Every structure is written in structure tokens, then in C-alpha cells.
């Protein structure tokens, strides 16, 4: 069994294994809205939605599908924007691979599936903001 907070913390721990990534000390909804939340490889983990998998309920155990988003900023240097854009794409793959790793220490039956990624370059062209969405199947 894994609570929603444990799921968020497990994802955070996996992202922190990627070189240079640091959790920003703000709620996920403030990421990018407040200027000082943006830092090179600063990230947040947002637990956006959860729903039960009704047909899989057994003996008081509830199977849950939870959507989790990892959002991070990658600095684009003015003279190397295209190179850093590509580096950000490579870094995205590292984050995806880290999040898809084993969660046996949290819950052996916790399953993580990659859904999609979205990418947006800030108007200042200083940062690329990447949002990676996963679906987590776990029990509570």
C-alpha cells in the first residue's frame, strides 16, 4: 500500500537521481508563476488526479490510478539555445527512465507508466519548461 504522499515522494526520489536536479521549495501550482521557482534543473512533482479502479477492489484494498506530473526547467544559454534545447530533450529521456525504475522499496506492486511530455520555451527564451506525465497504479 502506498499513500498519495508516498507516491509523490517516490517519484521525487527517482528524479533526484538525475544529475543536477533539485526540488524547488514551492507547491507545484506555483512553479513558473513565481520567478524564483525557476532554476536550471529545478523541478516539482505534482499529483494531479486519482481515481479508483472499481473492478479491482478486493477485501478492503482499493486499487488507485494516480496521475503524476514532473515539471522541470532547463536553462537555455543565449549563444547555445539549439544545443541546450537538444540537451533538454536528452535530459527528459533521463528523467523518464529514472521514473520508470523499480519502486520495490515503496510498494512492490506499484506500476508506473509514461503518458506524455509537453515542452514550452519561456517568452524570454531563458528556460525550456518540460512537463512529463505518468500514470501510477497502486493500492491504498
GUSEDO-868505 format. One line per 10 residues: number of its first residue (from 1); their letters; for each residue x, z, y of N, C-alpha, C, O. Coordinates in nm, 4 decimals. Layout:
BEGIN
NUM	A	X Z Y X Z Y X Z Y X Z Y ~ ...
END
This chain:
BEGIN
1	XXXXXXXXXX	0.0848 0.0000 -0.1184 0.0000 0.0000 0.0000 0.0888 0.0000 0.1240 0.1909 0.0686 0.1286 ~ 0.0490 -0.0768 0.2232 0.1247 -0.0858 0.3473 0.0276 -0.0864 0.4647 -0.0620 -0.1706 0.4714 ~ 0.0453 0.0065 0.5559 -0.0389 0.0110 0.6752 -0.0028 -0.1054 0.7668 0.0985 -0.1723 0.7468 ~ -0.0854 -0.1283 0.8658 -0.0580 -0.2346 0.9630 0.0739 -0.2081 1.0354 0.1521 -0.3002 1.0586 ~ 0.0981 -0.0819 1.0708 0.2232 -0.0460 1.1383 0.3428 -0.0708 1.0470 0.4474 -0.1171 1.0927 ~ 0.3280 -0.0403 0.9184 0.4378 -0.0646 0.8248 0.4653 -0.2137 0.8095 0.5808 -0.2543 0.7968 ~ 0.3616 -0.2946 0.8104 0.3800 -0.4396 0.8043 0.4565 -0.4861 0.9275 0.5523 -0.5624 0.9156 ~ 0.4148 -0.4403 1.0472 0.4837 -0.4797 1.1707 0.6298 -0.4366 1.1665 0.7187 -0.5145 1.2008 ~ 0.6548 -0.3126 1.1245 0.7915 -0.2608 1.1190 0.8776 -0.3362 1.0182 0.9963 -0.3588 1.0422 ~ 0.8181 -0.3751 0.9056 0.8922 -0.4506 0.8047 0.9348 -0.5867 0.8586 1.0475 -0.6308 0.8359
11	XXXXXXXXXX	0.8446 -0.6525 0.9298 0.8777 -0.7826 0.9904 0.9868 -0.7632 1.0958 1.0819 -0.8412 1.1019 ~ 0.9734 -0.6602 1.1781 1.0747 -0.6308 1.2803 1.2121 -0.6126 1.2164 1.3110 -0.6683 1.2639 ~ 1.2177 -0.5351 1.1095 1.3448 -0.5095 1.0410 1.4081 -0.6393 0.9926 1.5295 -0.6569 1.0038 ~ 1.3274 -0.7302 0.9390 1.3800 -0.8575 0.8902 1.4333 -0.9421 1.0061 1.5392 -1.0036 0.9933 ~ 1.3623 -0.9462 1.1180 1.4077 -1.0262 1.2330 1.5383 -0.9691 1.2885 1.6264 -1.0443 1.3304 ~ 1.5504 -0.8374 1.2887 1.6723 -0.7750 1.3414 1.7965 -0.8078 1.2591 1.9082 -0.7835 1.3048 ~ 1.7794 -0.8627 1.1387 1.8957 -0.9033 1.0595 1.9561 -1.0343 1.1102 2.0689 -1.0682 1.0745 ~ 1.8828 -1.1075 1.1923 1.9342 -1.2314 1.2501 2.0250 -1.1933 1.3671 1.9859 -1.1155 1.4541 ~ 2.1431 -1.2472 1.3685 2.2456 -1.2117 1.4667 2.1958 -1.2183 1.6105 2.1437 -1.3209 1.6544 ~ 2.2124 -1.1075 1.6840 2.1820 -1.1030 1.8269 2.0392 -1.0703 1.8639 2.0102 -1.0558 1.9826
21	XXXXXXXXXX	1.9491 -1.0581 1.7693 1.8087 -1.0315 1.8016 1.7868 -0.8844 1.8328 1.8340 -0.7963 1.7609 ~ 1.7134 -0.8592 1.9429 1.6833 -0.7232 1.9869 1.5365 -0.7128 2.0244 1.4833 -0.7975 2.0962 ~ 1.4718 -0.6086 1.9753 1.3312 -0.5846 2.0069 1.3181 -0.5447 2.1535 1.3900 -0.4566 2.2007 ~ 1.2260 -0.6094 2.2259 1.2018 -0.5708 2.3648 1.1117 -0.4462 2.3656 1.0236 -0.4338 2.2805 ~ 1.1327 -0.3542 2.4606 1.0573 -0.2273 2.4604 0.9234 -0.2352 2.5333 0.8903 -0.1469 2.6123 ~ 0.8467 -0.3401 2.5071 0.7169 -0.3580 2.5712 0.6153 -0.3981 2.4652 0.6534 -0.4513 2.3609 ~ 0.4867 -0.3737 2.4895 0.3848 -0.4222 2.3960 0.3906 -0.5749 2.3884 0.4258 -0.6402 2.4866 ~ 0.3565 -0.6321 2.2733 0.3639 -0.7779 2.2577 0.2879 -0.8559 2.3650 0.3320 -0.9637 2.4049 ~ 0.1759 -0.8043 2.4120 0.0972 -0.8776 2.5119 0.1695 -0.8885 2.6465 0.1304 -0.9696 2.7304 ~ 0.2737 -0.8086 2.6681 0.3492 -0.8156 2.7928 0.4687 -0.9093 2.7846 0.5325 -0.9378 2.8859
31	XXXXXXXXXX	0.4993 -0.9574 2.6648 0.6130 -1.0477 2.6503 0.5889 -1.1710 2.7353 0.4853 -1.2365 2.7233 ~ 0.6814 -1.2012 2.8179 0.6807 -1.3147 2.9091 0.5994 -1.2908 3.0362 0.6250 -1.3559 3.1375 ~ 0.5033 -1.2003 3.0339 0.4259 -1.1723 3.1552 0.5062 -1.0890 3.2534 0.4852 -1.0983 3.3743 ~ 0.5970 -1.0084 3.2034 0.6815 -0.9243 3.2863 0.8228 -0.9798 3.2738 0.8751 -0.9901 3.1629 ~ 0.8848 -1.0155 3.3848 1.0126 -1.0870 3.3837 1.1203 -1.0167 3.3016 1.1961 -1.0830 3.2307 ~ 1.1285 -0.8839 3.3097 1.2378 -0.8166 3.2400 1.2144 -0.8054 3.0893 1.2931 -0.7406 3.0204 ~ 1.1086 -0.8666 3.0366 1.0926 -0.8717 2.8908 1.1717 -0.9873 2.8327 1.1953 -0.9917 2.7120 ~ 1.2131 -1.0809 2.9171 1.2859 -1.1965 2.8672 1.4354 -1.1691 2.8668 1.4947 -1.1346 2.9691 ~ 1.4934 -1.1850 2.7513 1.6375 -1.1734 2.7352 1.6738 -1.2647 2.6196 1.5923 -1.2887 2.5305 ~ 1.7947 -1.3147 2.6211 1.8383 -1.4030 2.5139 1.8201 -1.3329 2.3797 1.8773 -1.2264 2.3562
41	XXXXXXXXXX	1.7408 -1.3926 2.2926 1.7070 -1.3410 2.1606 1.6314 -1.2080 2.1649 1.6318 -1.1324 2.0678 ~ 1.5666 -1.1804 2.2783 1.4742 -1.0677 2.2839 1.3476 -1.1090 2.2115 1.3016 -1.2222 2.2267 ~ 1.2902 -1.0177 2.1320 1.1725 -1.0561 2.0538 1.0716 -0.9429 2.0476 1.1009 -0.8280 2.0806 ~ 0.9512 -0.9795 2.0041 0.8451 -0.8838 1.9791 0.7709 -0.9279 1.8535 0.7751 -1.0448 1.8151 ~ 0.7031 -0.8329 1.7905 0.6233 -0.8621 1.6710 0.4804 -0.8210 1.7023 0.4530 -0.7043 1.7305 ~ 0.3905 -0.9166 1.6971 0.2509 -0.8953 1.7340 0.1622 -0.9064 1.6091 0.1597 -1.0102 1.5432 ~ 0.0901 -0.7991 1.5777 -0.0065 -0.8008 1.4679 -0.1390 -0.8404 1.5313 -0.2045 -0.7588 1.5962 ~ -0.1782 -0.9658 1.5124 -0.2896 -1.0189 1.5907 -0.4260 -0.9986 1.5270 -0.5189 -0.9538 1.5943 ~ -0.4402 -1.0302 1.3996 -0.5704 -1.0167 1.3337 -0.5519 -0.9683 1.1910 -0.4465 -0.9870 1.1302 ~ -0.6561 -0.9058 1.1391 -0.6588 -0.8645 0.9986 -0.8005 -0.8821 0.9467 -0.8982 -0.8632 1.0193
51	XXXXXXXXXX	-0.8094 -0.9185 0.8199 -0.9404 -0.9287 0.7566 -0.9241 -0.8974 0.6086 -0.8165 -0.9139 0.5512 ~ -1.0342 -0.8516 0.5480 -1.0240 -0.8181 0.4076 -1.0467 -0.9413 0.3211 -1.1129 -1.0368 0.3615 ~ -0.9912 -0.9364 0.2041 -1.0118 -1.0396 0.1035 -1.1153 -0.9823 0.0077 -1.0803 -0.9385 -0.1019 ~ -1.2431 -0.9819 0.0476 -1.3517 -0.9138 -0.0203 -1.3576 -0.9325 -0.1700 -1.3857 -0.8376 -0.2433 ~ -1.3317 -1.0525 -0.2163 -1.3433 -1.0762 -0.3599 -1.2326 -1.0082 -0.4383 -1.2367 -1.0059 -0.5613 ~ -1.1342 -0.9532 -0.3699 -1.0222 -0.8928 -0.4411 -1.0216 -0.7401 -0.4324 -0.9221 -0.6774 -0.4687 ~ -1.1292 -0.6798 -0.3856 -1.1354 -0.5333 -0.3754 -1.1518 -0.4734 -0.5146 -1.2379 -0.5153 -0.5921 ~ -1.0683 -0.3750 -0.5449 -1.0761 -0.3080 -0.6742 -1.0448 -0.1599 -0.6570 -0.9466 -0.1237 -0.5922 ~ -1.1278 -0.0750 -0.7148 -1.1037 0.0692 -0.7224 -1.0512 0.1300 -0.5933 -0.9515 0.2021 -0.5943 ~ -1.1160 0.1020 -0.4855 -1.0774 0.1627 -0.3584 -0.9595 0.0970 -0.2896 -0.9247 0.1349 -0.1777
61	XXXXXXXXXX	-0.8978 0.0001 -0.3533 -0.7877 -0.0724 -0.2909 -0.8464 -0.1916 -0.2170 -0.9259 -0.2673 -0.2726 ~ -0.8070 -0.2076 -0.0922 -0.8565 -0.3191 -0.0114 -0.7409 -0.4157 0.0102 -0.6352 -0.3779 0.0607 ~ -0.7626 -0.5404 -0.0287 -0.6632 -0.6442 -0.0057 -0.6882 -0.7035 0.1320 -0.8000 -0.7429 0.1653 ~ -0.5833 -0.7091 0.2103 -0.5929 -0.7481 0.3512 -0.5061 -0.8712 0.3776 -0.3958 -0.8841 0.3245 ~ -0.5580 -0.9600 0.4600 -0.4795 -1.0692 0.5154 -0.4560 -1.0359 0.6622 -0.5510 -1.0194 0.7388 ~ -0.3302 -1.0262 0.7006 -0.2933 -0.9920 0.8379 -0.2102 -1.1049 0.8976 -0.1167 -1.1545 0.8349 ~ -0.2451 -1.1446 1.0184 -0.1679 -1.2459 1.0902 -0.0683 -1.1758 1.1813 -0.1042 -1.0886 1.2603 ~ 0.0566 -1.2157 1.1685 0.1656 -1.1565 1.2473 0.2386 -1.2694 1.3182 0.2672 -1.3738 1.2595 ~ 0.2681 -1.2461 1.4463 0.3452 -1.3436 1.5240 0.4771 -1.2821 1.5675 0.4805 -1.1703 1.6189 ~ 0.5847 -1.3549 1.5467 0.7156 -1.3177 1.6003 0.7367 -1.4078 1.7210 0.7331 -1.5304 1.7095
71	XXXXXXXXXX	0.7590 -1.3462 1.8369 0.7779 -1.4217 1.9607 0.9169 -1.3878 2.0143 0.9517 -1.2704 2.0265 ~ 0.9956 -1.4890 2.0459 1.1289 -1.4603 2.0992 1.1672 -1.5611 2.2078 1.1121 -1.6707 2.2172 ~ 1.2628 -1.5196 2.2881 1.3154 -1.6040 2.3959 1.4572 -1.6485 2.3599 1.5368 -1.5704 2.3077 ~ 1.4865 -1.7723 2.3881 1.6209 -1.8258 2.3657 1.6677 -1.8893 2.4954 1.6034 -1.9804 2.5475 ~ 1.7796 -1.8410 2.5472 1.8293 -1.8874 2.6771 1.8778 -2.0310 2.6689 1.9489 -2.0691 2.5759 ~ 1.8379 -2.1104 2.7683 1.8834 -2.2485 2.7819 1.9788 -2.2548 2.9006 1.9370 -2.2379 3.0152 ~ 2.1052 -2.2787 2.8737 2.2043 -2.2857 2.9816 2.1868 -2.4167 3.0591 2.1650 -2.5214 2.9982 ~ 2.1961 -2.4124 3.1925 2.1685 -2.5312 3.2748 2.2469 -2.6565 3.2357 2.1929 -2.7669 3.2410 ~ 2.3719 -2.6411 3.1969 2.4526 -2.7583 3.1646 2.4482 -2.7932 3.0166 2.5070 -2.8930 2.9750 ~ 2.3795 -2.7125 2.9367 2.3740 -2.7358 2.7925 2.2317 -2.7241 2.7397 2.2113 -2.6752 2.6285
81	XXXXXXXXXX	2.1328 -2.7681 2.8174 1.9927 -2.7488 2.7798 1.9609 -2.8133 2.6451 1.8970 -2.7501 2.5610 ~ 2.0031 -2.9356 2.6230 1.9706 -3.0049 2.4973 2.0406 -2.9367 2.3796 1.9798 -2.9180 2.2742 ~ 2.1668 -2.8998 2.3966 2.2390 -2.8283 2.2906 2.1702 -2.6963 2.2586 2.1506 -2.6633 2.1417 ~ 2.1334 -2.6203 2.3623 2.0678 -2.4910 2.3400 1.9271 -2.5081 2.2840 1.8799 -2.4237 2.2079 ~ 1.8603 -2.6163 2.3211 1.7289 -2.6455 2.2629 1.7440 -2.6618 2.1114 1.6676 -2.6041 2.0341 ~ 1.8424 -2.7403 2.0704 1.8687 -2.7580 1.9271 1.9104 -2.6268 1.8620 1.8677 -2.5967 1.7505 ~ 1.9936 -2.5485 1.9306 2.0341 -2.4185 1.8765 1.9143 -2.3268 1.8571 1.9088 -2.2512 1.7601 ~ 1.8188 -2.3330 1.9484 1.6978 -2.2526 1.9351 1.6173 -2.2952 1.8130 1.5622 -2.2109 1.7423 ~ 1.6102 -2.4256 1.7881 1.5398 -2.4751 1.6692 1.6084 -2.4266 1.5410 1.5416 -2.3891 1.4447 ~ 1.7425 -2.4277 1.5406 1.8164 -2.3765 1.4247 1.7937 -2.2265 1.4079 1.7811 -2.1773 1.2957
91	XXXXXXXXXX	1.7886 -2.1542 1.5193 1.7649 -2.0107 1.5151 1.6252 -1.9805 1.4635 1.6050 -1.8828 1.3915 ~ 1.5296 -2.0633 1.4998 1.3925 -2.0479 1.4494 1.3914 -2.0513 1.2970 1.3238 -1.9710 1.2327 ~ 1.4657 -2.1436 1.2406 1.4726 -2.1525 1.0948 1.5337 -2.0264 1.0354 1.4886 -1.9807 0.9304 ~ 1.6344 -1.9693 1.0992 1.6954 -1.8448 1.0513 1.5928 -1.7302 1.0520 1.5875 -1.6499 0.9589 ~ 1.5122 -1.7243 1.1579 1.4103 -1.6195 1.1678 1.3057 -1.6379 1.0577 1.2672 -1.5411 0.9921 ~ 1.2601 -1.7601 1.0375 1.1612 -1.7870 0.9329 1.2160 -1.7433 0.7973 1.1474 -1.6750 0.7212 ~ 1.3390 -1.7825 0.7673 1.3989 -1.7455 0.6387 1.4126 -1.5948 0.6247 1.3900 -1.5408 0.5164 ~ 1.4491 -1.5261 0.7320 1.4627 -1.3798 0.7266 1.3286 -1.3140 0.6991 1.3197 -1.2221 0.6177 ~ 1.2239 -1.3607 0.7667 1.0909 -1.3010 0.7488 1.0360 -1.3294 0.6095 0.9604 -1.2483 0.5560 ~ 1.0716 -1.4407 0.5506 1.0221 -1.4741 0.4169 1.0988 -1.4029 0.3056 1.0713 -1.4259 0.1878
101	XXXXXXXXXX	1.1936 -1.3175 0.3406 1.2704 -1.2435 0.2404 1.1846 -1.1397 0.1700 1.0662 -1.1251 0.2002 ~ 1.2443 -1.0685 0.0770 1.1737 -0.9695 -0.0048 1.1316 -0.8462 0.0752 1.2022 -0.8017 0.1658 ~ 1.0156 -0.7926 0.0398 0.9636 -0.6705 0.1002 0.9434 -0.5614 -0.0044 0.8564 -0.4757 0.0109 ~ 1.0231 -0.5645 -0.1100 1.0079 -0.4699 -0.2201 1.0191 -0.3247 -0.1740 0.9560 -0.2365 -0.2322 ~ 1.0981 -0.2992 -0.0707 1.1140 -0.1608 -0.0230 0.9885 -0.1100 0.0475 0.9670 0.0110 0.0541 ~ 0.9057 -0.1993 0.1001 0.7822 -0.1595 0.1672 0.6675 -0.1598 0.0674 0.5989 -0.0592 0.0493 ~ 0.6479 -0.2728 0.0038 0.5410 -0.2893 -0.0944 0.5765 -0.4099 -0.1796 0.5860 -0.5219 -0.1292 ~ 0.5957 -0.3872 -0.3065 0.6422 -0.4961 -0.3922 0.5440 -0.6130 -0.3978 0.5848 -0.7269 -0.4207 ~ 0.4157 -0.5862 -0.3772 0.3179 -0.6944 -0.3853 0.2876 -0.7592 -0.2503 0.2023 -0.8476 -0.2428 ~ 0.3551 -0.7176 -0.1443 0.3328 -0.7767 -0.0125 0.3842 -0.9204 -0.0130 0.5000 -0.9457 -0.0464
111	XXXXXXXXXX	0.2974 -1.0140 0.0242 0.3343 -1.1552 0.0264 0.3330 -1.2053 0.1703 0.2418 -1.1748 0.2472 ~ 0.4351 -1.2823 0.2056 0.4471 -1.3367 0.3405 0.4458 -1.4884 0.3298 0.5190 -1.5478 0.2506 ~ 0.3606 -1.5495 0.4118 0.3517 -1.6953 0.4154 0.3716 -1.7430 0.5585 0.3165 -1.6863 0.6529 ~ 0.4503 -1.8468 0.5725 0.4714 -1.9093 0.7032 0.3511 -1.9971 0.7352 0.3060 -2.0743 0.6506 ~ 0.2987 -1.9855 0.8583 0.1859 -2.0687 0.9020 0.2310 -2.1821 0.9924 0.2143 -2.2997 0.9602 ~ 0.2887 -2.1447 1.1065 0.3249 -2.2468 1.2050 0.4152 -2.1877 1.3120 0.4301 -2.0661 1.3248 ~ 0.4745 -2.2783 1.3880 0.5562 -2.2396 1.5034 0.5082 -2.3163 1.6252 0.4651 -2.4312 1.6148 ~ 0.5160 -2.2521 1.7402 0.4927 -2.3212 1.8671 0.6120 -2.2921 1.9570 0.6728 -2.1853 1.9506 ~ 0.6433 -2.3894 2.0403 0.7590 -2.3772 2.1279 0.7193 -2.4179 2.2690 0.6436 -2.5129 2.2892 ~ 0.7720 -2.3443 2.3659 0.7387 -2.3715 2.5050 0.8609 -2.3409 2.5899 0.9208 -2.2342 2.5762
121	XXXXXXXXXX	0.8978 -2.4316 2.6761 1.0081 -2.4079 2.7689 0.9483 -2.3570 2.8992 0.8559 -2.4175 2.9536 ~ 1.0006 -2.2465 2.9486 0.9533 -2.1887 3.0743 0.9709 -2.2890 3.1883 1.0593 -2.3745 3.1830 ~ 0.8869 -2.2785 3.2908 0.8944 -2.3704 3.4050 1.0337 -2.3726 3.4671 1.0780 -2.4761 3.5170 ~ 1.1026 -2.2592 3.4642 1.2371 -2.2506 3.5208 1.3408 -2.3211 3.4330 1.4553 -2.3380 3.4748 ~ 1.3025 -2.3619 3.3132 1.3909 -2.4207 3.2123 1.5032 -2.3255 3.1726 1.6066 -2.3687 3.1216 ~ 1.4828 -2.1957 3.1959 1.5856 -2.0975 3.1626 1.5725 -2.0478 3.0190 1.6720 -2.0112 2.9565 ~ 1.4498 -2.0465 2.9663 1.4265 -1.9961 2.8308 1.3308 -2.0868 2.7550 1.2406 -2.1476 2.8126 ~ 1.3531 -2.0942 2.6236 1.2543 -2.1518 2.5349 1.1883 -2.0333 2.4650 1.2565 -1.9475 2.4089 ~ 1.0568 -2.0294 2.4687 0.9805 -1.9230 2.4044 0.9243 -1.9803 2.2747 0.8500 -2.0784 2.2762 ~ 0.9600 -1.9189 2.1639 0.9140 -1.9644 2.0335 0.8221 -1.8588 1.9740 0.8534 -1.7398 1.9756
131	XXXXXXXXXX	0.7098 -1.9028 1.9222 0.6151 -1.8154 1.8536 0.6045 -1.8637 1.7101 0.5695 -1.9790 1.6850 ~ 0.6346 -1.7754 1.6163 0.6288 -1.8085 1.4739 0.5191 -1.7226 1.4124 0.5212 -1.6001 1.4242 ~ 0.4240 -1.7870 1.3472 0.3093 -1.7159 1.2913 0.3180 -1.7105 1.1385 0.3494 -1.8093 1.0721 ~ 0.2892 -1.5917 1.0858 0.2912 -1.5691 0.9418 0.1586 -1.5053 0.8999 0.0920 -1.4392 0.9796 ~ 0.1220 -1.5263 0.7745 0.0104 -1.4554 0.7144 0.0690 -1.3599 0.6106 0.1505 -1.3992 0.5270 ~ 0.0259 -1.2336 0.6175 0.0752 -1.1316 0.5256 -0.0419 -1.0875 0.4371 -0.1485 -1.0521 0.4875 ~ -0.0218 -1.0899 0.3077 -0.1212 -1.0375 0.2150 -0.0691 -0.9039 0.1651 0.0389 -0.8964 0.1064 ~ -0.1475 -0.7967 0.1889 -0.1044 -0.6620 0.1480 -0.2268 -0.5780 0.1189 -0.3397 -0.6243 0.1351 ~ -0.2054 -0.4566 0.0767 -0.3173 -0.3658 0.0489 -0.3086 -0.2462 0.1420 -0.2008 -0.2082 0.1879 ~ -0.4248 -0.1877 0.1688 -0.4291 -0.0625 0.2445 -0.5111 0.0379 0.1647 -0.5290 0.1516 0.2083
END
